[in-house]
Amino acid sequence: MNAAPVTDVETAFTRYEAIRARLPQARFPARSREAATLSDIADAYDVFVLDAFGVLNVGERPIGGAVERVAELRARGKRLVVLTNGATHRRIDALGKYGALGFDFAPHEVVSSRDVAAAALSAQPEGLLWAAAAGPGARFDDLGARVADLADDPDLLARADGFLLLSSARWDARAQERLVAALAARPRPVVVANPDLVAPRENGLSLEPGWFAHDLADRTGIAPAFYGKPYADAFRAVRSLHADVPRERFAMVGDTLHTDVLGGRAAGFGTVLITAHGLFAGCDARGFVARCGIVPDVICATT
């Protein structure tokens, strides 16, 4: 099973606007500054919080110049944190991926929505069985809970105490219908470790767990628990790493308005929208900004 790509940015944007009431509230500047790269705004911030997809990489390839920009920011004394909604891989595996792409992030410099969701799961009563939508070969030993793969045991739809959405790599419309039916028969909690609706890939925009989670909410009335951008827990995790730095000296750098910019502003961070890669690549990003009123502090062409 594979999620079908969403090749139409308009479709993704319209869906983000449709679920806006479920997203955090924030205040925005009247207008955005313009910049070519992060180098142009480095003096304005002390901590650069970097999204992965659309800022560091697109699919399995690094964005041109991103490795060098990360090195430059380090040389200028900037602190770096990768804040990603990628929940498919464990932290150790994600670090290996970044290393293979040429980045040199240390373990304490990476915060994923998977980590944030794991903290929430570990606080749940012991013994609960969570059925996970996960990628091929998934491992769950880092999650602090009893988790099994739905793809390995479809009977989990009836038996599980709750559902955990980590990846949509093996999810499709039929799987979604089965989960909707299972929740209608017996409502149970749904934990979403990747709130993104879509993600940029080499061949288009893939449907992500957030897309399916909001569909579940619409059709079942169950309110999923979301962990990751734009929700507060993810930004609190980042803030705790650099509590000595004022919030306004953090820059959330990302390619989406409804996750990176909205979430960053809600957390009190400065925000930077990257437009040449990711969601708005090849599009008039400023037109989308005007339509939704989610205004980044800086609009930057590339990392």
C-alpha positions as CSV (number, residue, x, y, z in Angstrom):
1,M,0.0,0.0,0.0
2,N,1.3,3.4,-0.9
3,A,-0.3,6.9,-0.3
4,A,-1.1,8.6,-3.6
5,P,0.8,11.8,-4.2
6,V,-1.0,15.1,-4.1
7,T,0.4,16.9,-7.1
8,D,-1.8,20.0,-6.7
9,V,-0.6,22.5,-4.1
10,E,-4.0,24.2,-4.2
11,T,-5.6,21.0,-2.9
12,A,-3.2,20.8,0.0
13,F,-3.6,24.5,0.9
14,T,-7.4,24.3,0.7
15,R,-7.3,21.3,3.1
16,Y,-5.1,23.1,5.5
17,E,-7.5,26.1,5.5
18,A,-10.4,23.7,6.0
19,I,-8.9,22.3,9.2
20,R,-7.7,25.7,10.5
21,A,-10.0,25.6,13.5
22,R,-8.0,22.6,14.8
23,L,-4.7,24.4,14.6
24,P,-3.2,26.8,17.1
25,Q,-3.9,30.6,17.1
26,A,-1.2,33.1,16.5
27,R,-0.5,36.7,15.7
28,F,1.5,37.8,12.7
29,P,3.5,40.8,11.4
30,A,1.9,43.1,9.0
31,R,4.4,42.2,6.3
32,S,7.4,40.0,5.7
33,R,11.0,40.9,5.1
34,E,12.7,39.6,2.0
35,A,16.0,37.6,1.9
36,A,17.8,35.4,-0.5
37,T,19.3,32.9,2.1
38,L,19.5,32.4,5.8
39,S,23.0,34.0,5.7
40,D,21.2,37.4,5.1
41,I,19.3,37.2,8.4
42,A,21.7,35.3,10.6
43,D,22.4,38.4,12.8
44,A,18.7,38.7,13.7
45,Y,18.5,35.3,15.5
46,D,20.6,33.1,17.9
47,V,18.8,29.7,17.4
48,F,17.8,28.4,14.0
49,V,15.1,25.8,14.2
50,L,15.2,24.0,10.9
51,D,12.5,21.9,9.3
52,A,13.9,19.0,7.4
53,F,11.8,18.4,4.3
54,G,11.9,21.5,2.1
55,V,14.7,23.1,4.1
56,L,17.4,20.5,4.4
57,N,16.2,17.9,1.9
58,V,13.5,17.0,-0.6
59,G,12.9,13.3,-0.4
60,E,16.2,11.5,-0.3
61,R,18.4,14.3,-1.6
62,P,19.9,17.4,0.1
63,I,18.9,20.8,-1.1
64,G,21.7,22.5,-2.9
65,G,23.8,24.6,-0.6
66,A,22.0,23.5,2.6
67,V,25.0,21.5,4.0
68,E,27.2,24.6,3.4
69,R,24.7,26.9,5.0
70,V,24.5,24.8,8.1
71,A,28.2,24.9,8.4
72,E,28.2,28.7,7.9
73,L,25.6,29.2,10.6
74,R,27.7,27.1,13.0
75,A,30.8,29.1,12.2
76,R,28.9,32.3,13.0
77,G,28.1,30.9,16.5
78,K,24.4,30.1,15.8
79,R,22.7,27.2,17.7
80,L,20.9,24.7,15.5
81,V,18.0,22.4,16.0
82,V,16.3,20.2,13.5
83,L,12.5,20.1,14.3
84,T,10.9,17.6,12.0
85,N,7.5,16.1,11.7
86,G,9.1,13.0,10.2
87,A,8.0,10.2,12.5
88,T,8.8,7.1,10.4
89,H,12.3,6.6,11.8
90,R,13.8,6.3,15.3
91,R,16.1,9.1,16.3
92,I,19.2,7.0,15.7
93,D,18.0,6.1,12.2
94,A,17.1,9.8,11.4
95,L,20.6,10.9,12.5
96,G,22.1,8.3,10.2
97,K,20.0,9.7,7.3
98,Y,21.1,13.2,7.9
99,G,24.7,12.1,8.1
100,A,24.4,10.3,4.8
101,L,23.0,13.5,3.3
102,G,26.2,15.4,4.5
103,F,24.9,17.1,7.6
104,D,26.7,16.8,11.0
105,F,23.8,17.2,13.5
106,A,24.4,15.8,17.0
107,P,21.7,13.8,18.8
108,H,20.7,16.7,21.0
109,E,20.2,18.9,17.9
110,V,17.3,16.8,16.5
111,V,13.8,16.9,17.8
112,S,11.2,14.9,16.0
113,S,7.5,14.6,16.4
114,R,8.1,10.9,17.0
115,D,10.1,11.9,20.1
116,V,7.3,14.2,21.3
117,A,4.6,11.5,20.8
118,A,6.8,8.9,22.6
119,A,6.9,11.1,25.6
120,A,3.1,11.3,25.6
121,L,2.7,7.6,25.1
122,S,5.1,6.8,28.0
123,A,2.7,8.8,30.3
124,Q,-0.3,6.6,29.4
125,P,-1.3,3.7,31.6
126,E,0.9,0.7,31.3
127,G,-0.2,-2.3,29.2
128,L,-2.2,-0.5,26.6
129,L,-1.8,-1.9,23.1
130,W,-1.3,0.6,20.3
131,A,-1.7,-0.4,16.7
132,A,0.6,1.6,14.5
133,A,0.4,2.7,10.9
134,A,4.1,2.5,10.2
135,G,6.7,2.2,7.4
136,P,8.2,-1.0,6.2
137,G,10.5,-2.7,8.7
138,A,9.3,-0.3,11.5
139,R,10.8,-0.7,15.0
140,F,9.0,0.6,18.1
141,D,11.5,0.1,20.9
142,D,12.0,3.8,21.4
143,L,8.3,4.7,22.0
144,G,8.0,3.7,25.6
145,A,4.8,1.8,25.0
146,R,3.4,-1.5,23.8
147,V,3.1,-1.0,20.0
148,A,2.4,-3.4,17.2
149,D,2.3,-2.9,13.4
150,L,-1.2,-2.9,11.8
151,A,0.3,-4.2,8.6
152,D,1.4,-7.3,10.3
153,D,-1.8,-8.0,12.1
154,P,-5.1,-6.6,10.7
155,D,-6.9,-8.1,13.8
156,L,-5.4,-5.2,15.7
157,L,-8.2,-3.0,14.3
158,A,-10.6,-4.8,16.7
159,R,-8.2,-5.6,19.6
160,A,-6.0,-2.5,20.0
161,D,-6.6,0.0,22.8
162,G,-5.6,2.9,20.5
163,F,-4.0,3.8,17.2
164,L,-0.7,5.5,16.5
165,L,-0.1,7.2,13.1
166,L,3.6,7.3,12.4
167,S,3.8,6.9,8.6
168,S,1.5,6.8,5.6
169,A,4.0,4.8,3.5
170,R,1.8,1.8,3.6
171,W,-1.5,3.5,4.0
172,D,-4.2,4.0,1.4
173,A,-8.0,4.6,1.0
174,R,-8.9,1.0,1.8
175,A,-6.8,1.0,5.0
176,Q,-8.5,4.3,5.9
177,E,-11.9,2.9,5.4
178,R,-11.1,-0.1,7.7
179,L,-9.9,2.2,10.4
180,V,-13.0,4.4,10.1
181,A,-15.2,1.3,10.5
182,A,-13.2,0.1,13.5
183,L,-13.5,3.4,15.3
184,A,-17.2,3.6,14.5
185,A,-17.6,0.2,16.0
186,R,-15.5,1.0,19.1
187,P,-14.2,4.5,19.6
188,R,-10.6,4.6,20.8
189,P,-7.8,7.2,21.0
190,V,-5.8,8.2,18.0
191,V,-2.3,9.6,18.5
192,V,-0.7,11.3,15.5
193,A,3.0,11.6,15.5
194,N,3.2,13.4,12.1
195,P,0.6,16.2,11.8
196,D,1.7,17.2,8.3
197,L,-1.0,16.9,5.6
198,V,1.6,16.5,2.8
199,A,5.3,16.4,2.3
200,P,7.5,17.3,-0.6
201,R,9.0,14.3,-2.5
202,E,11.0,14.0,-5.7
203,N,7.7,13.1,-7.6
204,G,5.3,15.4,-5.9
205,L,3.5,15.9,-2.5
206,S,2.8,12.7,-0.6
207,L,-0.2,12.4,1.7
208,E,1.0,12.2,5.3
209,P,-0.6,11.0,8.6
210,G,-2.1,14.4,9.4
211,W,-4.2,14.1,6.2
212,F,-5.7,10.8,7.3
213,A,-6.1,11.9,10.9
214,H,-8.2,14.9,10.0
215,D,-10.3,12.8,7.8
216,L,-10.9,10.5,10.8
217,A,-11.9,13.4,12.9
218,D,-14.3,14.6,10.2
219,R,-15.9,11.2,9.8
220,T,-15.9,9.8,13.3
221,G,-16.0,12.7,15.7
222,I,-12.9,11.5,17.5
223,A,-10.4,14.2,18.2
224,P,-6.9,12.9,17.5
225,A,-4.0,13.9,19.7
226,F,-1.5,15.6,17.5
227,Y,2.3,15.8,18.4
228,G,4.6,17.9,16.2
229,K,4.4,21.2,14.4
230,P,2.3,23.3,14.6
231,Y,1.3,22.1,18.1
232,A,2.8,23.5,21.3
233,D,4.5,20.3,22.7
234,A,7.0,20.3,19.8
235,F,8.1,23.9,20.3
236,R,8.3,23.5,24.1
237,A,10.7,20.6,23.5
238,V,12.9,22.9,21.4
239,R,12.6,25.8,23.8
240,S,13.8,23.6,26.7
241,L,17.1,22.9,24.9
242,H,17.9,26.7,24.8
243,A,15.9,28.1,27.7
244,D,18.5,30.9,28.1
245,V,17.7,32.4,24.7
246,P,14.7,34.8,24.4
247,R,11.9,33.4,22.3
248,E,12.1,36.2,19.7
249,R,15.7,35.2,19.1
250,F,14.6,31.7,17.8
251,A,13.9,31.4,14.0
252,M,11.6,28.6,12.9
253,V,12.6,27.9,9.3
254,G,10.2,25.9,7.2
255,D,8.4,25.5,3.9
256,T,4.8,25.5,5.1
257,L,2.6,28.2,6.4
258,H,0.2,26.1,8.5
259,T,2.8,24.1,10.3
260,D,6.2,25.9,10.4
261,V,5.1,29.5,10.3
262,L,1.8,29.2,12.3
263,G,3.4,27.0,14.9
264,G,6.5,29.1,15.2
265,R,4.5,32.3,15.7
266,A,2.2,30.6,18.2
267,A,5.4,29.7,20.2
268,G,6.6,33.3,20.1
269,F,9.5,32.5,17.6
270,G,10.5,34.4,14.6
271,T,9.6,32.6,11.4
272,V,11.2,32.1,8.0
273,L,9.3,30.7,5.0
274,I,11.5,28.9,2.4
275,T,9.9,29.2,-1.0
276,A,12.1,27.7,-3.6
277,H,11.8,24.1,-2.3
278,G,9.1,22.1,-0.6
279,L,5.4,22.9,-0.6
280,F,5.6,26.2,-2.6
281,A,8.3,25.3,-5.1
282,G,7.4,26.9,-8.4
283,C,4.4,28.7,-6.9
284,D,3.6,32.2,-5.9
285,A,4.0,31.7,-2.1
286,R,3.1,35.4,-1.4
287,G,-0.3,34.8,-2.9
288,F,-0.9,32.0,-0.5
289,V,0.3,34.2,2.4
290,A,-2.2,36.9,1.4
291,R,-5.1,34.4,1.2
292,C,-4.6,32.8,4.6
293,G,-3.1,35.7,6.6
294,I,-0.3,33.5,8.0
295,V,2.5,36.0,7.5
296,P,6.1,34.9,8.1
297,D,8.6,37.4,9.5
298,V,10.9,36.6,6.6
299,I,10.3,35.1,3.2
300,C,13.5,33.5,2.0
301,A,14.2,31.9,-1.4
302,T,16.4,29.1,-0.1
303,T,18.3,27.9,2.9
